[in-house]
Amino acid sequence: MKNLKKLLSKYSEPVPRYTSYPPATHFREGISNEEYIKYIEESNFGTPQNISTYIHIPFCSKMCHYCGCNMLLLKKKDNVCNYVEAVISEIDMVSEHIDRNRKLSQIHFGGGTPNAIETSYLRKIVENIRSKFSEIENPEIAIECNPAYISFEYLDDLLDIGFNRISFGIQDFDEEVLKNSNREPPLIPIEELFDYLRNKNSDISINLDFIYGLPGQTVESFMKSMKKAVEIKPDRLVTFSYAHVPWVNTKQKYLEKLGLPDPFEKIEMFETSFEFLESKGYLPIGMDHYVAQGDELYEAAINSDLHRNFQGYCTRRTTGQVYAFGMSSISQYDKSYIQNVKTTDEYIKMLSNGNFPIKKFYSLSDEERIIREVINYLMCNKAINWEIITENVNRVLNSENFTNTEQIKSILKYKKENLDVFVNDNLIKFNEDNFEVLGTSVLYIRNIAAAIDPNFESKEGKYSKSV
């Protein structure tokens, strides 16, 4: 416990989640339609060449207190219809500037609660996207679902539309924990949903998402959820650390009143579940994902060839530059990021007037693209291998200018001694000039990434704490 207190005191600080580089807090306003079109057209020459699409469905039947997403309570059916029509308009406008010779590799629906709306709307969006581009073999078509609002009939429609990966947001199997968070339990027992889907399509990937650090959770109760999850045998399992950002979502203050688990108990939830899932054959990838043998991510992780974009962890086969649609969504091109406006009213209005619904942007320098490649490699593979990173940088920049790692290290202002603190705390281990993050020390990987990020500045109220 003494060592745990020491680590927590040292490393529990605000750092970026590094789902993008630079983080979205660096994005700025002031971009015209004409400038945006140039960014889209420029992306046609970028890496990777595949097209990955994200569609943000903001609607939810009720507001979960822990949520930090951009969402909207579902009240009127007309709101959904108008919103989906606007999404279709945005897809049409953006796709006019995308090279049709490029291939579609991913379609991902997030939210909000994508299954809060009728499947006819989902079908319309998917068919619109797939009609515009040729595809890689077996593209990933994924959706996040709240099992409190899912039926067998709804699943039938999803399969018919072409969805081949479904993530169920369980969060916790303990109904008291769900009640504290203003979330309802599954409408149909989750094991029945799994059996139904696998009988319909044996190749479908089914994932379970959990959150640790919620009121009412204990190490023992969270482990009950993990044990039940393993019995159901998901292809992928995620244990997200609850991010307490009440300055983003004031509803989270209610959770404070109920009482959040203390940081030591939260760490124990992570470490105990990590060791348990690993003992059951699940391979830990990144900082919070676990994959079963046979999953495409498993092989990529074994070969240290994982990749990450705004869709999450993926393989080099399925990854692509992300073209995001819907309010608040963020597009992730090779050299730029574009974020849409954050309200549905403004989003619909701008598109109805023939304007792109853009709010913020960021244009990356070549140096930032290199830093991004290094941090992505660390976040995906829990290691730094400078030889592979150099190859990746040359591929991403379509260059052969980087003939040795010292050039890349110079851009990062990298000093091996800056990582001594992690070595001394037995969080990382060096092998000559490369290093790896050790076991459950992945909990501190955001801190390690910040240590090699030459542009990082810690600031309260800007990022969630790492632990």
Salt bridges, closest charged atoms under 4 A:
GLU29 OE2 - LYS359 NZ 3.58
GLU41 OE2 - HIS97 ND1 3.37
GLU85 OE2 - LYS124 NZ 2.43
ASP92 OD1 - LYS132 NZ 2.74
GLU118 OE2 - LYS77 NZ 3.57
GLU135 OE2 - ARG130 NE 2.61
GLU140 OE2 - ARG165 NE 3.18
GLU144 OE2 - HIS108 NE2 3.10
ASP156 OD1 - LYS200 NZ 3.53
ASP160 OD2 - ARG123 NH2 2.95
GLU184 OE2 - LYS62 NZ 3.55
ASP235 OD2 - ARG198 NH2 3.57
GLU256 OE2 - HIS244 NE2 2.55
ASP288 OD1 - HIS289 ND1 2.57
ASP295 OD2 - ARG236 NE 3.03
GLU296 OE2 - ARG317 NE 2.57
ASP305 OD1 - ARG316 NE 3.43
ASP334 OD2 - ARG369 NH2 2.82
ASP334 OD1 - ARG372 NH2 3.67
ASP366 OD1 - ARG369 NH1 2.87
GLU373 OE2 - ARG316 NH2 3.74
GLU406 OE2 - LYS409 NZ 3.57
ASP425 OD1 - LYS6 NZ 3.66
ASP425 OD2 - LYS10 NZ 2.78
ASP433 OD2 - LYS409 NZ 1.92
